[in-house]
Amino acid sequence: MSVGHRIRYAAGIAAAFLVLAGCSVQVGQARADDNPQSGALINTPSKTQEPSKEISYSLWNAYWNLEGVEAQTEELAEHVKNINFFAAYYDKDDKAFIPQNTTDFFAANGAAYKERGWNRYLTVVNDQIKEDGSSDQKSTELLYRLLEQEETYRAHADSLVALAKNAGYDGLEMDYENIRKDNTLWKYYMNFIGYLYERCSAEGLLLRVVIETNIESDKIPWVKGPTYCVMCYNLYGSHSEPGPKADYEFLRSVMEKMKNVPAPVDYALANGGFDWSGDGSVRSLTTKQAQILAAEYAAECKTDASGAKYYTYTDESGTSHEVWYGDGETLELWMKWLQEGDNWEYSVWRLGE
């Protein structure tokens, strides 16, 4: 997850929240509310074997696309546990700030969410606006500056606690990415998380930590206490050849890797997908965009064993394309597979049209 594309005013995102289920959007359908296939945003798996287990969702809303978020949240209300406001990021002076759209959306909806018993998290990402106005996404240079020295990471933690408290949030969600297998940086990060957890606990704040799958989980000095949320949707994407965001073997490998991470662990899923072009370019698509594109080119949409939908088409210039994406049925299948590992808490990236 990243805010950098918004800083550059680019359109679209790799994993958009579900609007419609299936592949059968009609030609010319351009709105999510024009004869939708299903009113459900997620086909929630039934609890057939262990009725005492409760499915719960943590839902991300992103400041650059808040259209439809209230309605989508309401549709999932029965299973909502957390609402994650995405995201605070950094100015040129390494100071975290909350975008105005997020502040306004929280002011309009935060109290109602609180009344329903939902925890409201402020997500913080390591994206930064540079002095020249460009953006640095998922910056590890920023993280080294903020976390390497004890005095600095303590001051950083204190500032984030104050930011969340003053804005009225119930918790912080740290989404520092691109650390990968830099175990030196992981050590600094966990030192920071340990202190941040102490500060959050003292101030009555909750703490979630988002982690990626491309890590050496057995070499990281994990801190007990926070909820860890693992992103389960990087199997194929803009970095690779065409394919699904997740499949059975991938999810099983993630569950195995998470055995090294202190409980509780939350599993983040994403729908939407990508369009791989024959010219070598790759662009992200929401579920709705993928369905409309299929209808425009009368493409035959198929379902892979992974649960993902896929199709091919040729555009007006004669360039071939291959599209893979996930919808509500896809998420339902992935959740069922995760339940084989007794996992019942899911995060969904993301709300918005």
Summary of the structure (lengths in Angstrom):
residues: 353
radius of gyration: 19.9
end to end distance: 16.5
largest distance: 61.3
contacts: 1153
relative contact order: 0.18
helix: 32%
strand: 24%
